[in-house]
């Protein structure tokens, strides 16, 4: 039947964090998907697909093949960060991914670094990942804060 249950809480953690971002920053987006293929495709549909289908599979693959040893871990995590950042920059250069409100590819790369590290930490120790994530969320809200009028 597979090991999906081993990864379930970490996948949920990602989904909750991503939905929280989309809720809080609904009127003050830091980035958005801008599809150009079909008229009915929009940011929301892409985000739902990404959140509930693509990322859960990515998280399970990432955690399933996570290596042991500092050198191997550094290379492995670095490759995931570079891959995600490269794809995003490529999409941005093609106009399929739009940055807004001070966010840019450097912030995204930093976010990818934090995200991949915290995902692994959550898999090992959910409480520790929450304690690490909370100050990061507060800091990001402080830097990229939506105004109260922008909250839904």
GUBA-147539 format. One record per residue (C-alpha): residue in one letter; x, y, z. Coordinates in steps of 0.5 Angstrom, whole numbers, plus 500, padded with zeros to 3 digits. Example, Ala and Ser with C-alpha at 12.3 -4.5 7.8 and 13.67 -1.06 7.14 Angstrom:
<sites>
SITE   residu   east   north    up
SITE        A    525     491   516
SITE        S    527     498   514
</sites>
This chain:
<sites>
SITE   residu   east   north    up
SITE        X    500     500   500
SITE        X    506     505   501
SITE        X    509     509   506
SITE        X    504     515   504
SITE        X    502     515   512
SITE        X    509     517   514
SITE        X    509     523   510
SITE        X    501     525   511
SITE        X    502     530   517
SITE        X    508     533   513
SITE        X    504     534   507
SITE        X    498     537   511
SITE        X    503     542   515
SITE        X    505     544   508
SITE        X    498     545   505
SITE        X    495     549   512
SITE        X    501     554   511
SITE        X    500     555   504
SITE        X    493     556   505
SITE        X    494     560   511
SITE        X    499     565   506
SITE        X    493     565   500
SITE        X    488     567   506
SITE        X    492     572   509
SITE        X    495     575   503
SITE        X    489     574   498
SITE        X    488     582   497
SITE        X    496     583   497
SITE        X    499     577   493
SITE        X    507     577   493
SITE        X    507     572   487
SITE        X    502     570   483
SITE        X    501     565   477
SITE        X    499     568   470
SITE        X    497     562   465
SITE        X    497     564   458
SITE        X    494     557   455
SITE        X    487     557   456
SITE        X    482     563   458
SITE        X    479     559   464
SITE        X    485     557   467
SITE        X    487     562   473
SITE        X    492     563   479
SITE        X    487     560   484
SITE        X    486     553   480
SITE        X    493     553   479
SITE        X    494     554   486
SITE        X    489     548   488
SITE        X    493     543   483
SITE        X    500     545   486
SITE        X    497     545   493
SITE        X    493     539   493
SITE        X    497     534   488
SITE        X    504     537   486
SITE        X    507     539   492
SITE        X    504     532   496
SITE        X    508     528   491
SITE        X    514     532   491
SITE        X    514     532   499
SITE        X    513     524   499
SITE        X    519     524   494
SITE        X    523     529   497
SITE        X    522     525   504
SITE        X    523     518   502
SITE        X    529     519   498
SITE        X    532     524   504
SITE        X    540     521   505
SITE        X    544     521   511
SITE        X    550     524   512
SITE        X    552     532   512
SITE        X    555     532   505
SITE        X    549     528   502
SITE        X    544     532   505
SITE        X    547     539   503
SITE        X    547     536   496
SITE        X    540     533   496
SITE        X    537     539   499
SITE        X    541     544   495
SITE        X    539     541   489
SITE        X    531     541   491
SITE        X    532     548   492
SITE        X    536     550   486
SITE        X    531     546   482
SITE        X    525     549   485
SITE        X    528     556   484
SITE        X    530     555   477
SITE        X    523     553   475
SITE        X    520     559   478
SITE        X    525     564   475
SITE        X    524     560   468
SITE        X    516     561   469
SITE        X    518     569   471
SITE        X    522     570   465
SITE        X    516     567   461
SITE        X    511     572   464
SITE        X    508     566   467
SITE        X    509     567   474
SITE        X    509     575   477
SITE        X    512     578   483
SITE        X    509     583   487
SITE        X    509     588   493
SITE        X    517     587   494
SITE        X    517     580   493
SITE        X    522     577   488
SITE        X    526     571   486
SITE        X    531     572   491
SITE        X    526     572   497
SITE        X    523     566   493
SITE        X    530     562   493
SITE        X    531     564   501
SITE        X    524     562   502
SITE        X    525     555   498
SITE        X    531     554   503
SITE        X    527     555   509
SITE        X    521     551   506
SITE        X    526     545   504
SITE        X    529     545   511
SITE        X    523     546   515
SITE        X    519     540   511
SITE        X    525     535   513
SITE        X    525     538   521
SITE        X    517     537   521
SITE        X    518     530   518
SITE        X    522     529   524
SITE        X    519     533   530
SITE        X    513     537   528
SITE        X    513     541   534
SITE        X    520     544   533
SITE        X    518     546   526
SITE        X    512     550   528
SITE        X    517     553   533
SITE        X    521     555   528
SITE        X    516     557   523
SITE        X    512     562   527
SITE        X    518     567   528
SITE        X    519     566   520
SITE        X    512     567   519
SITE        X    512     573   524
SITE        X    518     576   520
SITE        X    515     575   513
SITE        X    508     579   516
SITE        X    512     584   518
SITE        X    516     585   512
SITE        X    511     584   507
SITE        X    505     586   511
SITE        X    498     587   508
SITE        X    494     592   511
SITE        X    488     591   515
SITE        X    484     594   510
SITE        X    487     588   505
SITE        X    485     583   509
SITE        X    479     579   507
</sites>
